[in-house]
């Protein structure tokens, strides 16, 4: 599993590890919303589709 490995690699006591982990997760989510998702939507031109109910 990757998460136990990440927890062991992080330096410091448990509370410092938790703060570092939360900062890393926040940074990853921020990068995804700022650059990756907009690039993906423009590059792959996903059209919004609706499913109509059968009569």
PDBQT receptor file of N, H, CA, C and O in Angstrom, charges set to zero:
ATOM      1  N   UNK A   1       0.848  -1.190   0.000  1.00  0.00    +0.000 N 
ATOM      2  CA  UNK A   1       0.000   0.000   0.000  1.00  0.00    +0.000 C 
ATOM      3  C   UNK A   1       0.885   1.242   0.000  1.00  0.00    +0.000 C 
ATOM      4  O   UNK A   1       1.960   1.252   0.599  1.00  0.00    +0.000 OA
ATOM      5  N   UNK A   2       0.431   2.262  -0.663  1.00  0.00    +0.000 N 
ATOM      6  H   UNK A   2      -0.443   2.254  -1.150  1.00  0.00    +0.000 HD
ATOM      7  CA  UNK A   2       1.253   3.472  -0.768  1.00  0.00    +0.000 C 
ATOM      8  C   UNK A   2       1.096   4.364   0.464  1.00  0.00    +0.000 C 
ATOM      9  O   UNK A   2       2.062   5.018   0.857  1.00  0.00    +0.000 OA
ATOM     10  N   UNK A   3      -0.065   4.414   1.077  1.00  0.00    +0.000 N 
ATOM     11  H   UNK A   3      -0.850   3.883   0.758  1.00  0.00    +0.000 HD
ATOM     12  CA  UNK A   3      -0.272   5.331   2.196  1.00  0.00    +0.000 C 
ATOM     13  C   UNK A   3       0.558   4.992   3.428  1.00  0.00    +0.000 C 
ATOM     14  O   UNK A   3       1.088   5.908   4.056  1.00  0.00    +0.000 OA
ATOM     15  N   UNK A   4       0.696   3.729   3.805  1.00  0.00    +0.000 N 
ATOM     16  H   UNK A   4       0.265   2.985   3.295  1.00  0.00    +0.000 HD
ATOM     17  CA  UNK A   4       1.621   3.433   4.914  1.00  0.00    +0.000 C 
ATOM     18  C   UNK A   4       3.061   3.808   4.577  1.00  0.00    +0.000 C 
ATOM     19  O   UNK A   4       3.803   4.255   5.452  1.00  0.00    +0.000 OA
ATOM     20  N   UNK A   5       3.462   3.632   3.319  1.00  0.00    +0.000 N 
ATOM     21  H   UNK A   5       2.858   3.269   2.608  1.00  0.00    +0.000 HD
ATOM     22  CA  UNK A   5       4.809   4.013   2.912  1.00  0.00    +0.000 C 
ATOM     23  C   UNK A   5       5.001   5.521   3.036  1.00  0.00    +0.000 C 
ATOM     24  O   UNK A   5       6.025   5.981   3.540  1.00  0.00    +0.000 OA
ATOM     25  N   UNK A   6       4.010   6.293   2.573  1.00  0.00    +0.000 N 
ATOM     26  H   UNK A   6       3.178   5.919   2.163  1.00  0.00    +0.000 HD
ATOM     27  CA  UNK A   6       4.095   7.756   2.677  1.00  0.00    +0.000 C 
ATOM     28  C   UNK A   6       4.162   8.159   4.148  1.00  0.00    +0.000 C 
ATOM     29  O   UNK A   6       4.946   9.039   4.505  1.00  0.00    +0.000 OA
ATOM     30  N   UNK A   7       3.375   7.550   4.988  1.00  0.00    +0.000 N 
ATOM     31  H   UNK A   7       2.738   6.835   4.698  1.00  0.00    +0.000 HD
ATOM     32  CA  UNK A   7       3.373   7.891   6.420  1.00  0.00    +0.000 C 
ATOM     33  C   UNK A   7       4.729   7.615   7.057  1.00  0.00    +0.000 C 
ATOM     34  O   UNK A   7       5.194   8.395   7.887  1.00  0.00    +0.000 OA
ATOM     35  N   UNK A   8       5.370   6.506   6.673  1.00  0.00    +0.000 N 
ATOM     36  H   UNK A   8       4.993   5.872   5.998  1.00  0.00    +0.000 HD
ATOM     37  CA  UNK A   8       6.688   6.179   7.223  1.00  0.00    +0.000 C 
ATOM     38  C   UNK A   8       7.773   7.112   6.708  1.00  0.00    +0.000 C 
ATOM     39  O   UNK A   8       8.726   7.399   7.433  1.00  0.00    +0.000 OA
ATOM     40  N   UNK A   9       7.655   7.592   5.477  1.00  0.00    +0.000 N 
ATOM     41  H   UNK A   9       6.881   7.360   4.888  1.00  0.00    +0.000 HD
ATOM     42  CA  UNK A   9       8.689   8.430   4.870  1.00  0.00    +0.000 C 
ATOM     43  C   UNK A   9       8.648   9.855   5.424  1.00  0.00    +0.000 C 
ATOM     44  O   UNK A   9       9.688  10.506   5.513  1.00  0.00    +0.000 OA
ATOM     45  N   UNK A  10       7.482  10.342   5.793  1.00  0.00    +0.000 N 
ATOM     46  H   UNK A  10       6.637   9.813   5.722  1.00  0.00    +0.000 HD
ATOM     47  CA  UNK A  10       7.370  11.716   6.288  1.00  0.00    +0.000 C 
ATOM     48  C   UNK A  10       8.143  11.881   7.600  1.00  0.00    +0.000 C 
ATOM     49  O   UNK A  10       8.127  10.996   8.456  1.00  0.00    +0.000 OA
ATOM     50  N   UNK A  11       8.823  13.029   7.748  1.00  0.00    +0.000 N 
ATOM     51  H   UNK A  11       8.837  13.748   7.053  1.00  0.00    +0.000 HD
ATOM     52  CA  UNK A  11       9.626  13.237   8.959  1.00  0.00    +0.000 C 
ATOM     53  C   UNK A  11       8.787  13.753  10.127  1.00  0.00    +0.000 C 
ATOM     54  O   UNK A  11       7.698  14.292   9.929  1.00  0.00    +0.000 OA
ATOM     55  N   UNK A  12       9.297  13.586  11.333  1.00  0.00    +0.000 N 
ATOM     56  H   UNK A  12      10.181  13.148  11.495  1.00  0.00    +0.000 HD
ATOM     57  CA  UNK A  12       8.701  14.187  12.514  1.00  0.00    +0.000 C 
ATOM     58  C   UNK A  12       7.690  13.319  13.219  1.00  0.00    +0.000 C 
ATOM     59  O   UNK A  12       7.402  12.194  12.810  1.00  0.00    +0.000 OA
ATOM     60  N   UNK A  13       7.148  13.888  14.319  1.00  0.00    +0.000 N 
ATOM     61  H   UNK A  13       7.382  14.801  14.651  1.00  0.00    +0.000 HD
ATOM     62  CA  UNK A  13       6.106  13.163  15.064  1.00  0.00    +0.000 C 
ATOM     63  C   UNK A  13       4.793  13.128  14.278  1.00  0.00    +0.000 C 
ATOM     64  O   UNK A  13       4.682  13.723  13.207  1.00  0.00    +0.000 OA
ATOM     65  N   UNK A  14       3.822  12.434  14.818  1.00  0.00    +0.000 N 
ATOM     66  H   UNK A  14       3.912  11.950  15.688  1.00  0.00    +0.000 HD
ATOM     67  CA  UNK A  14       2.561  12.197  14.108  1.00  0.00    +0.000 C 
ATOM     68  C   UNK A  14       1.845  13.494  13.742  1.00  0.00    +0.000 C 
ATOM     69  O   UNK A  14       1.292  13.595  12.647  1.00  0.00    +0.000 OA
ATOM     70  N   UNK A  15       1.844  14.484  14.629  1.00  0.00    +0.000 N 
ATOM     71  H   UNK A  15       2.293  14.401  15.518  1.00  0.00    +0.000 HD
ATOM     72  CA  UNK A  15       1.110  15.715  14.311  1.00  0.00    +0.000 C 
ATOM     73  C   UNK A  15       1.788  16.487  13.185  1.00  0.00    +0.000 C 
ATOM     74  O   UNK A  15       1.104  17.136  12.394  1.00  0.00    +0.000 OA
ATOM     75  N   UNK A  16       3.121  16.435  13.092  1.00  0.00    +0.000 N 
ATOM     76  H   UNK A  16       3.678  15.908  13.735  1.00  0.00    +0.000 HD
ATOM     77  CA  UNK A  16       3.832  17.099  11.993  1.00  0.00    +0.000 C 
ATOM     78  C   UNK A  16       3.559  16.354  10.687  1.00  0.00    +0.000 C 
ATOM     79  O   UNK A  16       3.358  16.976   9.644  1.00  0.00    +0.000 OA
ATOM     80  N   UNK A  17       3.553  15.036  10.746  1.00  0.00    +0.000 N 
ATOM     81  H   UNK A  17       3.716  14.531  11.594  1.00  0.00    +0.000 HD
ATOM     82  CA  UNK A  17       3.235  14.235   9.562  1.00  0.00    +0.000 C 
ATOM     83  C   UNK A  17       1.837  14.562   9.049  1.00  0.00    +0.000 C 
ATOM     84  O   UNK A  17       1.622  14.689   7.844  1.00  0.00    +0.000 OA
ATOM     85  N   UNK A  18       0.896  14.696   9.970  1.00  0.00    +0.000 N 
ATOM     86  H   UNK A  18       1.070  14.593  10.949  1.00  0.00    +0.000 HD
ATOM     87  CA  UNK A  18      -0.474  15.008   9.581  1.00  0.00    +0.000 C 
ATOM     88  C   UNK A  18      -0.562  16.371   8.907  1.00  0.00    +0.000 C 
ATOM     89  O   UNK A  18      -1.251  16.518   7.898  1.00  0.00    +0.000 OA
ATOM     90  N   UNK A  19       0.126  17.365   9.454  1.00  0.00    +0.000 N 
ATOM     91  H   UNK A  19       0.686  17.245  10.274  1.00  0.00    +0.000 HD
ATOM     92  CA  UNK A  19       0.118  18.711   8.854  1.00  0.00    +0.000 C 
ATOM     93  C   UNK A  19       0.734  18.673   7.467  1.00  0.00    +0.000 C 
ATOM     94  O   UNK A  19       0.187  19.253   6.528  1.00  0.00    +0.000 OA
ATOM     95  N   UNK A  20       1.877  17.991   7.327  1.00  0.00    +0.000 N 
ATOM     96  H   UNK A  20       2.321  17.520   8.089  1.00  0.00    +0.000 HD
ATOM     97  CA  UNK A  20       2.535  17.888   6.022  1.00  0.00    +0.000 C 
ATOM     98  C   UNK A  20       1.625  17.176   5.028  1.00  0.00    +0.000 C 
ATOM     99  O   UNK A  20       1.498  17.611   3.883  1.00  0.00    +0.000 OA
ATOM    100  N   UNK A  21       0.996  16.094   5.454  1.00  0.00    +0.000 N 
ATOM    101  H   UNK A  21       1.100  15.741   6.383  1.00  0.00    +0.000 HD
ATOM    102  CA  UNK A  21       0.109  15.336   4.583  1.00  0.00    +0.000 C 
ATOM    103  C   UNK A  21      -1.085  16.178   4.136  1.00  0.00    +0.000 C 
ATOM    104  O   UNK A  21      -1.468  16.131   2.967  1.00  0.00    +0.000 OA
ATOM    105  N   UNK A  22      -1.674  16.944   5.045  1.00  0.00    +0.000 N 
ATOM    106  H   UNK A  22      -1.363  16.982   5.995  1.00  0.00    +0.000 HD
ATOM    107  CA  UNK A  22      -2.795  17.812   4.686  1.00  0.00    +0.000 C 
ATOM    108  C   UNK A  22      -2.363  18.907   3.713  1.00  0.00    +0.000 C 
ATOM    109  O   UNK A  22      -3.113  19.251   2.799  1.00  0.00    +0.000 OA
ATOM    110  N   UNK A  23      -1.169  19.456   3.898  1.00  0.00    +0.000 N 
ATOM    111  H   UNK A  23      -0.560  19.177   4.640  1.00  0.00    +0.000 HD
ATOM    112  CA  UNK A  23      -0.658  20.469   2.966  1.00  0.00    +0.000 C 
ATOM    113  C   UNK A  23      -0.422  19.883   1.576  1.00  0.00    +0.000 C 
ATOM    114  O   UNK A  23      -0.723  20.523   0.568  1.00  0.00    +0.000 OA
ATOM    115  N   UNK A  24       0.110  18.679   1.527  1.00  0.00    +0.000 N 
ATOM    116  H   UNK A  24       0.354  18.160   2.346  1.00  0.00    +0.000 HD
ATOM    117  CA  UNK A  24       0.353  18.036   0.237  1.00  0.00    +0.000 C 
ATOM    118  C   UNK A  24      -0.965  17.731  -0.466  1.00  0.00    +0.000 C 
ATOM    119  O   UNK A  24      -1.089  17.964  -1.668  1.00  0.00    +0.000 OA
ATOM    120  N   UNK A  25      -1.939  17.218   0.259  1.00  0.00    +0.000 N 
ATOM    121  H   UNK A  25      -1.838  17.029   1.235  1.00  0.00    +0.000 HD
ATOM    122  CA  UNK A  25      -3.241  16.924  -0.339  1.00  0.00    +0.000 C 
ATOM    123  C   UNK A  25      -3.900  18.199  -0.838  1.00  0.00    +0.000 C 
ATOM    124  O   UNK A  25      -4.477  18.209  -1.926  1.00  0.00    +0.000 OA
ATOM    125  N   UNK A  26      -3.825  19.278  -0.060  1.00  0.00    +0.000 N 
ATOM    126  H   UNK A  26      -3.357  19.270   0.823  1.00  0.00    +0.000 HD
ATOM    127  CA  UNK A  26      -4.391  20.559  -0.475  1.00  0.00    +0.000 C 
ATOM    128  C   UNK A  26      -3.703  21.077  -1.735  1.00  0.00    +0.000 C 
ATOM    129  O   UNK A  26      -4.365  21.594  -2.635  1.00  0.00    +0.000 OA
ATOM    130  N   UNK A  27      -2.384  20.943  -1.803  1.00  0.00    +0.000 N 
ATOM    131  H   UNK A  27      -1.846  20.523  -1.072  1.00  0.00    +0.000 HD
ATOM    132  CA  UNK A  27      -1.648  21.389  -2.982  1.00  0.00    +0.000 C 
ATOM    133  C   UNK A  27      -2.033  20.576  -4.218  1.00  0.00    +0.000 C 
ATOM    134  O   UNK A  27      -2.204  21.138  -5.299  1.00  0.00    +0.000 OA
ATOM    135  N   UNK A  28      -2.168  19.272  -4.066  1.00  0.00    +0.000 N 
ATOM    136  H   UNK A  28      -2.029  18.816  -3.187  1.00  0.00    +0.000 HD
ATOM    137  CA  UNK A  28      -2.535  18.420  -5.201  1.00  0.00    +0.000 C 
ATOM    138  C   UNK A  28      -3.932  18.761  -5.709  1.00  0.00    +0.000 C 
ATOM    139  O   UNK A  28      -4.141  18.863  -6.918  1.00  0.00    +0.000 OA
ATOM    140  N   UNK A  29      -4.879  18.935  -4.809  1.00  0.00    +0.000 N 
ATOM    141  H   UNK A  29      -4.709  18.852  -3.827  1.00  0.00    +0.000 HD
ATOM    142  CA  UNK A  29      -6.239  19.300  -5.213  1.00  0.00    +0.000 C 
ATOM    143  C   UNK A  29      -6.248  20.674  -5.885  1.00  0.00    +0.000 C 
ATOM    144  O   UNK A  29      -6.947  20.874  -6.878  1.00  0.00    +0.000 OA
ATOM    145  N   UNK A  30      -5.478  21.614  -5.350  1.00  0.00    +0.000 N 
ATOM    146  H   UNK A  30      -4.909  21.451  -4.544  1.00  0.00    +0.000 HD
ATOM    147  CA  UNK A  30      -5.390  22.943  -5.954  1.00  0.00    +0.000 C 
ATOM    148  C   UNK A  30      -4.831  22.903  -7.365  1.00  0.00    +0.000 C 
ATOM    149  O   UNK A  30      -5.346  23.577  -8.256  1.00  0.00    +0.000 OA
ATOM    150  N   UNK A  31      -3.781  22.120  -7.575  1.00  0.00    +0.000 N 
ATOM    151  H   UNK A  31      -3.362  21.572  -6.851  1.00  0.00    +0.000 HD
ATOM    152  CA  UNK A  31      -3.194  21.988  -8.918  1.00  0.00    +0.000 C 
ATOM    153  C   UNK A  31      -4.185  21.340  -9.869  1.00  0.00    +0.000 C 
ATOM    154  O   UNK A  31      -4.300  21.749 -11.024  1.00  0.00    +0.000 OA
ATOM    155  N   UNK A  32      -4.901  20.332  -9.390  1.00  0.00    +0.000 N 
ATOM    156  H   UNK A  32      -4.808  19.999  -8.452  1.00  0.00    +0.000 HD
ATOM    157  CA  UNK A  32      -5.899  19.688 -10.244  1.00  0.00    +0.000 C 
ATOM    158  C   UNK A  32      -6.964  20.671 -10.700  1.00  0.00    +0.000 C 
ATOM    159  O   UNK A  32      -7.286  20.717 -11.887  1.00  0.00    +0.000 OA
ATOM    160  N   UNK A  33      -7.515  21.455  -9.791  1.00  0.00    +0.000 N 
ATOM    161  H   UNK A  33      -7.253  21.418  -8.826  1.00  0.00    +0.000 HD
ATOM    162  CA  UNK A  33      -8.583  22.387 -10.145  1.00  0.00    +0.000 C 
ATOM    163  C   UNK A  33      -8.078  23.585 -10.927  1.00  0.00    +0.000 C 
ATOM    164  O   UNK A  33      -8.810  24.129 -11.754  1.00  0.00    +0.000 OA
ATOM    165  N   UNK A  34      -6.848  24.009 -10.688  1.00  0.00    +0.000 N 
ATOM    166  H   UNK A  34      -6.253  23.567 -10.016  1.00  0.00    +0.000 HD
ATOM    167  CA  UNK A  34      -6.324  25.202 -11.345  1.00  0.00    +0.000 C 
ATOM    168  C   UNK A  34      -5.861  24.922 -12.772  1.00  0.00    +0.000 C 
ATOM    169  O   UNK A  34      -6.123  25.720 -13.673  1.00  0.00    +0.000 OA
ATOM    170  N   UNK A  35      -5.174  23.795 -12.989  1.00  0.00    +0.000 N 
ATOM    171  H   UNK A  35      -4.961  23.147 -12.257  1.00  0.00    +0.000 HD
ATOM    172  CA  UNK A  35      -4.559  23.556 -14.283  1.00  0.00    +0.000 C 
ATOM    173  C   UNK A  35      -5.005  22.269 -14.971  1.00  0.00    +0.000 C 
ATOM    174  O   UNK A  35      -5.243  22.288 -16.178  1.00  0.00    +0.000 OA
ATOM    175  N   UNK A  36      -5.126  21.174 -14.266  1.00  0.00    +0.000 N 
ATOM    176  H   UNK A  36      -4.933  21.159 -13.285  1.00  0.00    +0.000 HD
ATOM    177  CA  UNK A  36      -5.366  19.883 -14.926  1.00  0.00    +0.000 C 
ATOM    178  C   UNK A  36      -6.794  19.773 -15.444  1.00  0.00    +0.000 C 
ATOM    179  O   UNK A  36      -6.986  19.438 -16.613  1.00  0.00    +0.000 OA
ATOM    180  N   UNK A  37      -7.793  20.039 -14.626  1.00  0.00    +0.000 N 
ATOM    181  H   UNK A  37      -7.637  20.311 -13.676  1.00  0.00    +0.000 HD
ATOM    182  CA  UNK A  37      -9.181  19.895 -15.065  1.00  0.00    +0.000 C 
ATOM    183  C   UNK A  37      -9.543  20.870 -16.192  1.00  0.00    +0.000 C 
ATOM    184  O   UNK A  37     -10.194  20.453 -17.150  1.00  0.00    +0.000 OA
ATOM    185  N   UNK A  38      -9.151  22.149 -16.122  1.00  0.00    +0.000 N 
ATOM    186  H   UNK A  38      -8.622  22.488 -15.343  1.00  0.00    +0.000 HD
ATOM    187  CA  UNK A  38      -9.438  23.027 -17.267  1.00  0.00    +0.000 C 
ATOM    188  C   UNK A  38      -8.749  22.565 -18.559  1.00  0.00    +0.000 C 
ATOM    189  O   UNK A  38      -9.354  22.608 -19.631  1.00  0.00    +0.000 OA
ATOM    190  N   UNK A  39      -7.500  22.128 -18.463  1.00  0.00    +0.000 N 
ATOM    191  H   UNK A  39      -7.009  22.094 -17.593  1.00  0.00    +0.000 HD
ATOM    192  CA  UNK A  39      -6.804  21.630 -19.650  1.00  0.00    +0.000 C 
ATOM    193  C   UNK A  39      -7.527  20.418 -20.218  1.00  0.00    +0.000 C 
ATOM    194  O   UNK A  39      -7.690  20.304 -21.433  1.00  0.00    +0.000 OA
ATOM    195  N   UNK A  40      -7.959  19.520 -19.353  1.00  0.00    +0.000 N 
ATOM    196  H   UNK A  40      -7.827  19.612 -18.366  1.00  0.00    +0.000 HD
ATOM    197  CA  UNK A  40      -8.640  18.304 -19.794  1.00  0.00    +0.000 C 
ATOM    198  C   UNK A  40      -9.942  18.637 -20.513  1.00  0.00    +0.000 C 
ATOM    199  O   UNK A  40     -10.238  18.060 -21.559  1.00  0.00    +0.000 OA
ATOM    200  N   UNK A  41     -10.721  19.566 -19.957  1.00  0.00    +0.000 N 
ATOM    201  H   UNK A  41     -10.480  20.035 -19.108  1.00  0.00    +0.000 HD
ATOM    202  CA  UNK A  41     -12.012  19.887 -20.570  1.00  0.00    +0.000 C 
ATOM    203  C   UNK A  41     -11.844  20.572 -21.919  1.00  0.00    +0.000 C 
ATOM    204  O   UNK A  41     -12.659  20.362 -22.817  1.00  0.00    +0.000 OA
ATOM    205  N   UNK A  42     -10.804  21.389 -22.081  1.00  0.00    +0.000 N 
ATOM    206  H   UNK A  42     -10.142  21.560 -21.351  1.00  0.00    +0.000 HD
ATOM    207  CA  UNK A  42     -10.561  22.047 -23.370  1.00  0.00    +0.000 C 
ATOM    208  C   UNK A  42      -9.975  21.054 -24.373  1.00  0.00    +0.000 C 
ATOM    209  O   UNK A  42     -10.363  21.057 -25.541  1.00  0.00    +0.000 OA
ATOM    210  N   UNK A  43      -9.071  20.228 -23.940  1.00  0.00    +0.000 N 
ATOM    211  H   UNK A  43      -8.756  20.226 -22.991  1.00  0.00    +0.000 HD
ATOM    212  CA  UNK A  43      -8.386  19.300 -24.838  1.00  0.00    +0.000 C 
ATOM    213  C   UNK A  43      -9.319  18.218 -25.371  1.00  0.00    +0.000 C 
ATOM    214  O   UNK A  43      -9.265  17.890 -26.556  1.00  0.00    +0.000 OA
ATOM    215  N   UNK A  44     -10.157  17.669 -24.531  1.00  0.00    +0.000 N 
ATOM    216  H   UNK A  44     -10.200  17.936 -23.568  1.00  0.00    +0.000 HD
ATOM    217  CA  UNK A  44     -10.996  16.554 -24.951  1.00  0.00    +0.000 C 
ATOM    218  C   UNK A  44     -12.414  16.971 -25.323  1.00  0.00    +0.000 C 
ATOM    219  O   UNK A  44     -13.206  16.134 -25.757  1.00  0.00    +0.000 OA
ATOM    220  N   UNK A  45     -12.745  18.238 -25.163  1.00  0.00    +0.000 N 
ATOM    221  H   UNK A  45     -12.102  18.917 -24.811  1.00  0.00    +0.000 HD
ATOM    222  CA  UNK A  45     -14.021  18.814 -25.610  1.00  0.00    +0.000 C 
ATOM    223  C   UNK A  45     -15.214  17.919 -25.269  1.00  0.00    +0.000 C 
ATOM    224  O   UNK A  45     -15.936  17.460 -26.154  1.00  0.00    +0.000 OA
ATOM    225  N   UNK A  46     -15.403  17.686 -23.995  1.00  0.00    +0.000 N 
ATOM    226  H   UNK A  46     -14.816  18.059 -23.276  1.00  0.00    +0.000 HD
ATOM    227  CA  UNK A  46     -16.496  16.854 -23.525  1.00  0.00    +0.000 C 
ATOM    228  C   UNK A  46     -17.793  17.665 -23.586  1.00  0.00    +0.000 C 
ATOM    229  O   UNK A  46     -17.894  18.743 -23.001  1.00  0.00    +0.000 OA
ATOM    230  N   UNK A  47     -18.767  17.137 -24.294  1.00  0.00    +0.000 N 
ATOM    231  H   UNK A  47     -18.686  16.261 -24.770  1.00  0.00    +0.000 HD
ATOM    232  CA  UNK A  47     -20.063  17.792 -24.441  1.00  0.00    +0.000 C 
ATOM    233  C   UNK A  47     -20.988  17.311 -23.331  1.00  0.00    +0.000 C 
ATOM    234  O   UNK A  47     -20.976  16.139 -22.952  1.00  0.00    +0.000 OA
ATOM    235  N   UNK A  48     -21.779  18.228 -22.825  1.00  0.00    +0.000 N 
ATOM    236  H   UNK A  48     -21.790  19.179 -23.133  1.00  0.00    +0.000 HD
ATOM    237  CA  UNK A  48     -22.748  17.861 -21.806  1.00  0.00    +0.000 C 
ATOM    238  C   UNK A  48     -23.921  17.136 -22.490  1.00  0.00    +0.000 C 
ATOM    239  O   UNK A  48     -24.514  17.651 -23.438  1.00  0.00    +0.000 OA
ATOM    240  N   UNK A  49     -24.234  15.958 -22.002  1.00  0.00    +0.000 N 
ATOM    241  H   UNK A  49     -23.752  15.540 -21.232  1.00  0.00    +0.000 HD
ATOM    242  CA  UNK A  49     -25.312  15.172 -22.606  1.00  0.00    +0.000 C 
ATOM    243  C   UNK A  49     -26.398  14.927 -21.573  1.00  0.00    +0.000 C 
ATOM    244  O   UNK A  49     -26.133  14.818 -20.376  1.00  0.00    +0.000 OA
ATOM    245  N   UNK A  50     -27.603  14.844 -22.054  1.00  0.00    +0.000 N 
ATOM    246  H   UNK A  50     -27.819  14.933 -23.026  1.00  0.00    +0.000 HD
ATOM    247  CA  UNK A  50     -28.753  14.545 -21.189  1.00  0.00    +0.000 C 
ATOM    248  C   UNK A  50     -29.424  13.273 -21.687  1.00  0.00    +0.000 C 
ATOM    249  O   UNK A  50     -29.474  13.002 -22.886  1.00  0.00    +0.000 OA
ATOM    250  N   UNK A  51     -29.925  12.522 -20.758  1.00  0.00    +0.000 N 
ATOM    251  H   UNK A  51     -29.885  12.743 -19.784  1.00  0.00    +0.000 HD
ATOM    252  CA  UNK A  51     -30.662  11.314 -21.105  1.00  0.00    +0.000 C 
ATOM    253  C   UNK A  51     -32.141  11.631 -20.964  1.00  0.00    +0.000 C 
ATOM    254  O   UNK A  51     -32.607  12.013 -19.891  1.00  0.00    +0.000 OA
ATOM    255  N   UNK A  52     -32.865  11.470 -22.050  1.00  0.00    +0.000 N 
ATOM    256  H   UNK A  52     -32.486  11.160 -22.922  1.00  0.00    +0.000 HD
ATOM    257  CA  UNK A  52     -34.297  11.773 -22.020  1.00  0.00    +0.000 C 
ATOM    258  C   UNK A  52     -35.080  10.547 -21.571  1.00  0.00    +0.000 C 
ATOM    259  O   UNK A  52     -34.729   9.409 -21.885  1.00  0.00    +0.000 OA
ATOM    260  N   UNK A  53     -36.141  10.808 -20.836  1.00  0.00    +0.000 N 
ATOM    261  H   UNK A  53     -36.427  11.732 -20.582  1.00  0.00    +0.000 HD
ATOM    262  CA  UNK A  53     -36.991   9.721 -20.363  1.00  0.00    +0.000 C 
ATOM    263  C   UNK A  53     -37.816   9.163 -21.525  1.00  0.00    +0.000 C 
ATOM    264  O   UNK A  53     -38.229   9.910 -22.412  1.00  0.00    +0.000 OA
ATOM    265  N   UNK A  54     -38.050   7.863 -21.517  1.00  0.00    +0.000 N 
ATOM    266  H   UNK A  54     -37.714   7.256 -20.797  1.00  0.00    +0.000 HD
ATOM    267  CA  UNK A  54     -38.845   7.234 -22.570  1.00  0.00    +0.000 C 
ATOM    268  C   UNK A  54     -40.311   7.633 -22.389  1.00  0.00    +0.000 C 
ATOM    269  O   UNK A  54     -40.796   7.730 -21.261  1.00  0.00    +0.000 OA
ATOM    270  N   UNK A  55     -41.005   7.859 -23.482  1.00  0.00    +0.000 N 
ATOM    271  H   UNK A  55     -40.612   7.780 -24.398  1.00  0.00    +0.000 HD
ATOM    272  CA  UNK A  55     -42.446   8.250 -23.363  1.00  0.00    +0.000 C 
ATOM    273  C   UNK A  55     -43.336   7.135 -22.894  1.00  0.00    +0.000 C 
ATOM    274  O   UNK A  55     -44.544   7.327 -22.754  1.00  0.00    +0.000 OA
TER     275      UNK A  55
